[in-house]
Amino acid sequence: MRKTTFLGVIPLLAPVQLLLLCVVILPALYVVWLSFHLSSFGQAPEFVGWQNYLRVLSDPAFRSAMWNTVIIVVVAVHLEMLVALGMALLCNSGVKFRRFLLVAVLAPYAVSEVVAVAMWRFLFDLDIGPVTLALQALGLPVLEWSYEPSHAMIMIILLTIWMHLPFTFVILYAARLAMPADLYEAARIDGATRLQCFWRVTLPLMGPAIIVALLFRYIFAFRMFSEVWLLTGGGPARSTEVVAVYLYQEAFSYNAFGTASATALLMVIASLVLASGYIWLLRRQVKNAR
């Protein structure tokens, strides 16, 4: 059988490479170019150097959006990780109604983000929301998310956890299923308790999967947009605005495409820095496992 030469493969790969060039590379280069120019509708681009970056970094609204993003990402991702880990261990323990639990955990991925946000807005409506009415009947405080900034942040965090829990759960559940049962039998023979088995066997072996899940969820959560925009629109008074919403406002509300492009590149840089840290942790985990 004749070996395929590199030159013979190029025509087969050309359509895919052309698609990537048109859809990914050229738009990315245009955003980089635009971030160094002052541009708006009906205005010729004017080169301003690093002025857009300095304007974004010195904008109090951007700093507030960045702070809100960090709070939501740190709280939501880690709570989501704990819930997903608990659900993965519960579903793997042979509990009854395991199939029902799997369906309940994976169900949010079958719902459109727009429908999910509309459903949550109805459930937590301050006048007729079923969850609000139930909390009031129990004498518990309600989430006044439409005008209380801290309550709105809690609402966004809960919605984010609910919407993206299936992704984290699938990764951790697959990692738990792949672990051999012989290790637990050996641990029990040595007299290890269930808690010791969790700390000494389960958690170390699931470490790489946990880091991978955290890596992707941090990146996805850092550029979150639909949950905030559809739920609160960044309000009240831009108090729940995140970086992606700030970018949208700059581009499509204020027509400041230069500062919007600079914001987009700052988001990319922050995601790359975050990803490099988790990749380093993942490589160290894999190296120690060997």
C-alpha positions in Angstrom: 0.0 0.0 0.0 1.5 3.3 -1.1 2.1 5.9 1.6 0.2 9.2 1.3 2.6 12.1 0.8 2.2 15.4 2.6 1.6 17.2 -0.7 -1.2 14.7 -1.5 -3.0 15.5 1.8 -2.9 19.3 1.4 -5.8 19.4 -1.1 -7.9 17.3 1.2 -7.3 19.7 4.1 -7.6 22.9 2.1 -11.4 23.4 2.6 -11.1 23.0 6.4 -8.1 25.3 6.6 -9.9 27.9 4.4 -13.0 27.7 6.6 -10.8 28.3 9.7 -9.1 31.1 8.0 -12.4 32.9 7.1 -14.3 32.2 10.3 -11.6 32.3 13.0 -8.2 33.7 12.0 -9.2 36.7 9.9 -11.9 37.9 12.4 -9.5 37.5 15.2 -6.8 39.6 13.4 -9.4 42.2 12.6 -10.4 42.5 16.3 -6.7 42.9 17.2 -6.3 45.6 14.5 -9.6 47.3 15.7 -8.5 47.4 19.3 -5.7 49.9 18.4 -8.1 52.2 16.5 -11.0 54.6 17.4 -13.9 53.4 15.4 -17.7 53.8 15.3 -20.6 53.8 12.8 -20.0 56.4 10.1 -16.5 57.1 11.3 -13.2 56.3 9.6 -10.9 54.2 11.9 -8.3 56.3 13.6 -5.1 54.8 15.1 -4.9 55.5 18.8 -2.3 52.9 19.9 -2.9 51.7 23.5 -5.5 54.3 24.3 -8.4 51.9 24.1 -6.8 49.5 26.5 -6.0 52.4 28.9 -9.5 53.7 28.6 -11.0 50.3 29.4 -8.7 49.6 32.3 -9.4 53.0 33.8 -13.1 52.8 33.4 -14.9 52.2 36.8 -17.7 50.3 35.0 -15.1 47.9 33.6 -13.5 47.4 37.0 -16.9 46.8 38.5 -17.8 44.3 35.8 -14.5 42.5 36.3 -15.1 42.3 40.0 -18.6 40.9 39.5 -17.2 38.4 37.0 -14.6 37.2 39.5 -17.2 36.8 42.3 -19.7 34.9 40.1 -17.0 32.7 38.6 -15.3 31.8 41.9 -18.5 31.1 43.8 -20.5 29.4 41.0 -17.7 27.2 39.7 -16.6 25.8 43.1 -20.2 25.3 44.3 -21.0 23.6 41.1 -18.0 21.4 41.4 -19.0 20.3 44.9 -22.6 19.5 43.8 -21.4 17.7 40.7 -18.9 15.6 42.8 -21.6 14.7 45.3 -24.0 13.7 42.6 -21.4 11.7 40.8 -20.5 9.7 44.0 -24.2 9.3 44.8 -25.1 8.0 41.4 -22.2 5.6 41.5 -23.1 4.3 45.0 -26.0 2.1 43.7 -28.6 4.3 45.3 -32.2 3.7 44.3 -33.8 5.9 41.6 -30.3 6.4 40.1 -31.8 6.7 36.6 -34.2 9.4 37.8 -31.3 11.3 39.4 -29.3 11.1 36.1 -32.2 12.5 34.2 -32.7 15.2 36.7 -29.1 16.3 36.6 -28.8 16.2 32.8 -32.2 17.8 32.1 -30.9 21.5 32.1 -28.8 20.7 29.0 -32.0 19.9 27.1 -33.4 23.4 27.8 -32.5 26.4 25.8 -30.8 29.2 27.7 -33.6 31.7 26.8 -36.3 29.3 28.0 -34.3 28.5 31.2 -33.9 32.2 32.1 -37.6 32.8 31.4 -38.5 29.9 33.6 -36.3 31.1 36.4 -37.7 34.7 36.1 -41.2 33.2 36.5 -40.3 30.9 39.4 -38.7 33.7 41.4 -41.1 36.4 40.4 -41.7 38.7 43.4 -45.5 38.7 43.0 -46.6 35.3 41.5 -43.4 33.2 41.5 -44.0 29.7 42.9 -40.6 29.6 44.7 -41.2 33.1 46.1 -44.6 32.1 47.4 -43.3 28.9 48.9 -40.5 30.8 50.7 -43.0 33.4 52.0 -45.3 30.6 53.3 -42.3 29.0 55.2 -41.4 32.4 56.6 -38.0 32.4 54.8 -36.5 35.5 53.1 -37.1 35.8 49.3 -34.7 36.9 46.6 -35.6 40.4 45.7 -33.4 40.1 42.6 -35.1 42.7 40.5 -33.9 45.7 42.6 -31.5 44.3 45.3 -27.9 43.9 43.7 -26.7 41.2 46.2 -29.9 39.2 45.7 -29.5 39.5 41.9 -25.9 38.2 42.1 -27.2 35.2 44.1 -29.9 34.6 41.5 -27.3 34.7 38.7 -25.0 32.3 40.6 -27.9 29.8 41.2 -28.9 30.0 37.6 -25.4 29.4 36.3 -24.9 26.4 38.6 -28.2 24.9 37.4 -27.5 25.4 33.7 -24.0 24.1 33.6 -24.1 21.4 36.3 -24.6 18.6 33.6 -21.2 19.4 32.0 -19.3 19.1 35.2 -21.3 16.1 36.3 -20.6 14.1 33.2 -16.8 14.6 33.4 -16.7 13.6 37.1 -19.2 10.7 36.8 -17.2 9.3 33.8 -14.0 9.6 35.9 -15.6 7.8 38.8 -16.9 5.0 36.6 -13.5 4.4 35.1 -11.9 3.8 38.5 -11.3 0.0 39.2 -13.2 -1.6 42.1 -10.0 -3.6 43.1 -8.6 -0.5 44.7 -11.5 -0.1 47.1 -11.5 -3.8 47.9 -7.8 -3.5 48.8 -8.4 -0.4 50.9 -11.3 -2.2 52.8 -9.0 -5.2 53.4 -6.5 -2.8 54.9 -9.1 -1.5 57.3 -9.9 1.9 55.6 -13.2 3.6 56.3 -15.4 5.1 53.7 -14.1 8.6 54.5 -10.5 7.3 54.2 -11.3 5.6 50.9 -12.6 9.0 49.6 -9.6 11.0 50.7 -6.9 8.4 49.9 -8.4 6.7 46.8 -11.3 8.5 45.1 -10.1 12.1 45.4 -6.5 11.6 44.2 -7.6 9.5 41.2 -10.3 11.9 40.2 -7.9 14.9 40.6 -7.1 15.2 36.8 -10.8 15.0 35.9 -11.6 17.7 38.5 -8.9 20.0 37.2 -10.1 19.5 33.6 -13.6 20.3 34.6 -12.5 23.4 36.6 -10.4 24.5 33.6 -13.3 24.4 31.2 -15.8 25.8 33.6 -13.6 28.7 34.6 -13.1 29.6 30.9 -16.8 29.3 30.1 -18.0 31.1 33.2 -15.5 34.0 32.6 -17.2 34.8 29.3 -20.7 34.3 30.6 -23.2 36.6 28.9 -26.7 35.1 28.3 -27.5 34.4 32.0 -26.8 38.0 33.1 -28.1 39.7 30.0 -31.4 37.8 29.9 -32.0 37.8 33.6 -31.0 41.3 34.8 -29.5 43.1 31.8 -26.6 44.0 34.0 -28.9 45.9 36.4 -30.0 47.3 38.7 -27.9 50.3 37.7 -25.2 48.1 36.2 -24.5 46.5 39.6 -24.6 42.9 38.1 -22.8 43.7 34.9 -20.1 41.2 33.9 -17.2 41.7 31.4 -19.1 40.1 28.5 -22.1 42.4 29.1 -19.7 45.4 29.3 -18.3 44.4 26.0 -21.8 44.1 24.4 -22.7 47.5 25.8 -19.6 49.2 24.4 -20.1 47.6 21.0 -23.8 47.8 20.4 -25.1 50.4 22.8 -22.3 53.0 22.6 -20.9 51.9 19.1 -17.4 52.1 20.6 -15.9 49.2 18.6 -12.3 50.0 19.5 -12.8 49.7 23.3 -15.1 46.7 22.8 -12.3 45.0 20.8 -9.8 45.9 23.5 -12.2 44.4 26.1 -12.5 41.2 24.1 -8.7 40.8 23.9 -8.3 41.5 27.6 -10.9 38.6 28.2 -8.8 36.3 26.0 -5.6 37.2 27.8 -7.3 36.6 31.2 -8.6 33.2 29.9 -5.2 32.1 28.6 -3.5 33.0 31.9 -6.2 31.1 33.8 -5.9 28.1 31.5 -2.1 28.0 31.7 -2.3 27.7 35.5 -4.8 24.8 35.4 -2.8 23.1 32.6 0.3 23.3 34.8 -1.6 21.8 37.6 -3.0 19.0 35.4 0.5 18.2 34.1 1.8 18.0 37.6 -1.1 15.7 38.6 -0.4 13.4 35.7 3.3 13.4 36.4 2.8 12.5 40.1 0.3 9.8 39.1 3.0 8.1 37.0 
